[in-house]
Amino acid sequence: MATDNATSHATSRCSGGGTLVGVKPPPVSTLGATGPHPLDDARSSFSLPADVTYLNCAFMGPVPRVAVEAGWMGLARKGQPWTVAADDFTVPVEQLRGALADLLGAPGDLDGVAITPSVSYGVSTAAANLRLETGQVVVVLEQQFPSDVYGWERLAQRHGGELHAVERPSDDDWTAAVLADLDRLGDRVGAVSVPPCHWIDGGCIDLRAVGEAARRVGAALAVDVCQTLGAEPFDVGVVRPDFVFGATYKWLCGPYSMGFLWAAPHQRSGEPLEHGWGARANSHCLACLTEYTTEYQPGARRYDVGEVANFALVPTALAATELVAAWEPERTSLHAGRLTAMVAAGAEALGLRVAAPHLRAPHLMGIRLDPSIDVEELALSLADEAVHVSARGDAIRVSAHGFNVDDDAHRLLEVLGRALGRST
């Protein structure tokens, strides 16, 4: 449960979790409090059969029942459009901004949050508002997710720069590898875009240290929190990024095609990707829309996707985000970290390799296999027995969230051992 003594993961170097990025942890008295907590029975909020082991939120999080209902209700209102009022275009969207701002460590900073359809939209928005000097580079990770690469590649091409990928470290220490490259490249670095953890295997990065290094050379910092927000704490006040982007369909357990962008105060007056009516200053007045204006809604709202008031997706995302936030990211991280520690110990007993605990995210890990083993075939064989994980690169990716329980870890190890013909 969320009150388990999984304190060993407080030493993780992952940028979103624990105290290493300056995120103030909840008081010990709160974490150890008796009495019911929303995380204690998190699984009951989802349509997860007892015989299904779903350790695959890094692929796609399940939408909780309350969010499914909210989405159906919103869609049903579109079936009776005479019930849709002017406030329906703004109030739910503002509520979603607030919920996301809270999770980003910026409570009340609704002006900082734009609603987007995807991570790539956020990357493209950030890249459109940054400049490189000729010969400068954008630093990313080797095998970084494509949506967080292509936009930076275009930025480099536009300004006569280059994309620089930090090579995967043989010792699993991504933080040291990134810092070494930033030190070597110096003021050639124009921008850095790295996630709190690598999407393939959860290898984690201390963004506080990376942010300090980026600022020393005058580089902008962008962070993709798609694989962390909701599963571990994050604080823009500590990391101090220029832009943060993510999607709701993974660890926020929300819908597909719904994302967000947070922009630092000095990045909120830039150029949006599109020019719809909703982002303009008079959009609250449906009768005044032809009184064209060059003024925008406050802050990062100018970066909103067109038709932002999606009557099905926004209520779904809001309900899911509120549910995950109620678990508290600190508790979720501890809970998930205990489960992945169980999996790691069992995998090592099977003769498989995992990264050291302080070098991987509490909620996401990769189990590396012998080269002779077909990773995709193995993942399919696990799925045949209702154990769901991902094959990514040369690893079986295991991701645990608040709704997972001890039996999920035990069943994965049992089925994995049987598939490999090994026992502990």
N, C-alpha and C positions, 0 to 999 in steps of 0.2 A: 504494500500500500504506500501511499505518498509519505507516510510518516516513518518509513523504514530508515534505519541508520546507514544510509549509503554515502557517508561523508567522504569516502575515498575519492569520489569524483569531484570534490571541491578543488582538487589540485589540477584539474584539467586545464590545459592551456587554450582551450577553445574560447574564442573571443566573446561568445554570447553568454557563457555560463559562469556561475560561481562569482568569486570576488576578483578574478584576475583581470577583468576589464573594468573594475571599479563599480560593478553593479552591486548595490547594497543588498545583501541577502536578508530574508525575513528574520525576525528575532527567533532564537532557538525555541523560546517558549511558544511561538506561533507554529513552527514546523512540528514540534512535538506535542501540540495540543491534543487533548482527548476530545471525543465528540465527533459527529459526522462532518465530513468534508466532501465537496463535490467530486473530488478525485477518487474517493473511497469506493464508489460504485459507478465509475465512469463507463464501464462496458455496457451497463444497462441502458445507456442513452443511445446506443447504436443497434442496428439490425445485424448483429454478428452472431451466427449460430454457434452453439457450444462446441461443435466438432470442426470449426474453422479456426485455424491459426493464422492470423493476419499480422505479419511482422514486415509490412511493406508500405508504410506511410510515406517513405521517401519516393515511392512511385506515385501513389495517390491515396489521400486520406479518405476514409469513409465519411459520408455526410450524416450527422446525427439526425435522429427522427424529428427533433424540434425544428431543425433547419429545413428538412424536407417539407414539413408542414408549412413553414413560413413561405417557402418558395411556391408551393401549390396555391396558397392563399393569394400571393401576389399575382400569379399567373391567372387565377380565377377572376381577379379584379379587372384584368385586361379583357376578359370575356364580357364584362359589363362596364365598358369605358365611361359610362355616365357617372359611375361611382368614383372615378379618379379625379382628385382635386389638385389644385395648384401646388399645395404643400407636399403632395406625394412625389413631386419632382426634386424636392430638396431635403426634406426632413430625414428620411431614411438614409440618404447619402451622407448627411452630416453626422448622423449617429454612427455610421460605419467609419467615417474619418476619425471620430473620437475614440472608438474601440481600437483602431489600429495605432493611433498616436499613443495610447496607453501602453500597448505592448512594445512599442518602439522606445519606451523610456522617455516619452515626451508628452505626459498627460496635459490635456488642454490645448495642445498645439495643433488644432484642426487646420490652421492656415498652412501647416507644413505638409499636409497629405493630399496627394492627387489620387484619384481612382482611375486605374488603367485596366486593360484587358489581359495583360501578360507581363512577364519579366522583360521580354524583348522590347515592349513598348516603353518601359521604364529606362532600359539601357539606351534605346534610340533617343529618348528625350534628353537624357543626361549627355550623351555624346553630341547631340545637336547644340548643346549650350556650353561646351568646353572647346578650347583651342589648344593646339600644339604648335610649338615652334618647329621649323624645318629640322628634321633629324631626330626629334624627340620620340620617345616610345611610350606605348601604353602597356603596362605590366599586368599580365593575367597568369593563371596557373596552367601548367601542362594538363591536357585533357579536361579543361574547364568546360562547363555545359555550353553548347553552341549558342544558345540565346544570349549568353553573357560573353560572347566572343565576337560575333559578326558585326554588331554595332560599333564596337571599338576598332575593329578592322577598318570599317568605313571612315571613322574619325581619323585614323592614321593615314589612310589613303588621301583624304581631302587636304591634309596639311603637310604632306611630304614626310610623314613619320613612319614608324614601324610598330608592329605588334611584337612584344617580347613575352614568351611563355617561360615561367620558372619551371625548371625540370623537376620531375617527381623525385624527391630525395630518397636515397636508398635506406636511410635510417628512419624514415617516416616523419621527420621533423620539418613540416612545411614552414613553420614560423622562421626557423633559422635559415632555410633556403631562400625565402622571400626577402628577409632582411639582408642577407649576403648579396643578393642581386641588386637591391636598392642601393646598398653601399657602393657596389662596384660601378653601377650605372650613373649614380650621382644626379647632377642636374639635367642629364639626358632624359630623365623620367618626367613625363608631362602629366600622366594619370596612372592610377593604380586601381584595378577592379578585382577584388578577391572576396570570396565568401567566408563566413565564419568556419565552415567545414567543407571539405571536398565532397561533391555529390556522389562520387563512386564508392568511397569507403569511409567517409566520416573523418578523414585526417584533418585535424583542427588547426586553426590559425589564430594567433593572438592579435586581434585587430587593434587593440590599444597600442601595442608596440609597432605594428605596421603603420598605423595612422601617424604616430610620432615621427617615424622614419620618412613617410611621404611628405609631411609638412616641412621637415628639415631641408628637403630638396625642392620645395615649392610645387609639389605635385598634388593634384586633386585626388580624392579618395572616394570610390564608389563601392557599395557593398550589396551583394545579392543574398538576402536572408530567406530565400524561398525554402531552403532546407533546414531552417532553424527556428524562424519566428513561430512562437506557440509552444515549442518544445524546450526552449531554454531562454534565460533572460537576455535582453539586449537593451543597450542604453546609448542613444545617439549623443547624449551629453558627455559620455566617456570616450566613445570611439571617435566622435567629431568628424563624421563623413560629410562630403558635399552632397551625395545622393545615396539613398537606400531604396532598393526595389525588391519586390517579391510577388508571390501569387498566393491565393487563398486555398488552392485545391490540395495542398499537401498537409502540412502540420497544423493549419488552421481548420482543416476538415470542412472546407467550404467548396463552392462550385468551381468548375473549370471556366476559363474565360473571364476571370475576375482577379485583378491584381491591384497593386498600389505602388506609389512612388512618394518617398519623403525627400524634400529638398531643404537644405540648410537655408537659414534666412537670407544669406547673400546670393542664393541661387533661385530665388522666387520671382524674379522679374525677367526671366528669359523668354525664349521663343518656343511656343507650343508646337507640337507636330501637326495639329489640325486646328481649324478655326470655326468651331460650332457656336451656336447661340448660347448654350448652357454655361459656358465659362465667362460670358460677358457680364458686366456689372449690372445690367438691367434685366437679367434673365429671370428674376423673381416675378417680374410683371409681364404676364403673357400678353397683355393688351398693348404693351409698349415695345414689342420686339423690333418693329420697323423703325424705331428711333435709334438708328445705328450708333454704336459707340466704340471708341478705341480703348475704353477702360475695361479691365478685367475684374472678376471676383477676387477677393483678397488672397494673397499668398500663392501657394502652389496649385490652387484650383484651376488656374489657367492651363495646367497640363492635363486636366481631366480628359478622358476619352469622350468622344461624341456620344450622345444618348446615354449619358452616365446613369440616369435614373432607370436602370433596368428593373422592371417591376417583379421579375422572378429571381434574378441573380443577387440583387442587392439585399433583399430580405433574407435570402439563404445564407449569404456571406455574413451578414450581421449576426444572425442567430448562432451560427457555427463559431464565429470569432468570440462572441460573448461566452459561449459554453467553454471553449478552450481557455479563455482568459480566467474564468472562474476556478479552473484547476490550479492556477498560479504557475507560471513557467519554472520558478525555483523548485516547486514540489514535483512538477512533471519531469524535470531534468533528473532529480534524485531517483524518482521511481523508475524511469527508463534506464538510467545508468546502472541501477542494481540488476535489471533484467539483462542488459547487454553484457554485464560482467559475468553473469551466470553462463550466457552463451559463449563468451570468450573462453572461460575456463573449460567448458565442455569441448569446444572446438580444439583447443590445445591438447586436451586429453586424447582427441582423435588423431593427433599428429598434424593438425592444420595450423596455419600461422595467422595471427592477428596483431595489430599494432599495440604498443604499450598503452595502458589506460590514460596516461597524461598526454598522449599524442592523438587521441581519437575523441570524437564527440560522445557525450553520454548516451545519446539517443540513436546514433547511427554508426555502424561499423562494417568493415569488410572482412570476410573470411577468405583468405587466399589459399588456393588449391594447388596441387601438383600440376605441372604442365600437361601431364597425360590425361587429366580429367577435363571433359567438355563441360564448361560452366553452364552454358545454356541448357544442355540436356539434363544436367543435374537439377537445375531450377524447375524444369518441367516435371521431372520425376517427383520432386517435393510437392509441386502443385497437384499432382495426381492423388496425393494423399492429404489434400486440403491444408498443406503448409505453404504459405505464400510469402516468398522473398523475391529478390531481383537478382538477375545476372548482369553485372556491370564490369566491363573490362575483364580482368582475370580473377574477379572476386564474386563471391556470393554476398550480396548486400543485405544486411539485417537492420531493420529500423523499428524501434519500440516507442510507443506513445502511451498516453495516460490510460487508454482503455485496455492495454495489454496486461496480462496476468502471468504469474509464475508458470502455470501450465503451458503457456505459449512457448516459453523458453525450453521447458522439459520436452515438449512434443517435437520442437524443431530438432533438438539434439538426438532424440530417439530416431526420427525418420532420416536425418542426415547420416547418422551412423549406419543405419540399415542400408541406405542407398550406396554408401561407400564400402560396405562390407567390413566395417570396423566397429570396435566396441571400446568403451573406456575401461 
